[in-house]
Amino acid sequence: AVLLNTADQVACTSTANLFVWQAGCLLTPPAGNGVLAGITRRAVLALAEILGLCIKIVPLQATDLSSAQAVFLTNVAFGMRFATSFEQVSYPDPPAVLQLLRQRLELSRNHPLSPISFTPDIG
């Protein structure tokens, strides 16, 4: 289930952070909008920056999910999963750049010397 904040903006799902791929940019809601500052979310943003992807941390509306070219979810248990649909909208196969992002994320999660941190911030 997609969860909305008190301003009716997309926050996350019941178990994961949410990302939208739209017009060549990776969009995700800001942490202050009711989003958990997830460990895997942070890793995805770091990897996206390393890969040179356009990243926008902006409030999202449900219409952004309906018009997205791809949507994916992240959490520490499963890593990154692509959504296949939202309401009556079906998403095509994710673009190659997002598949590369997922591949790099999995390599980072399973490599003890990864420069990407999968530990919570303390402090």
Salt bridges, closest charged atoms under 4 A:
ASP121 OD2 - ARG42 NH1 3.17
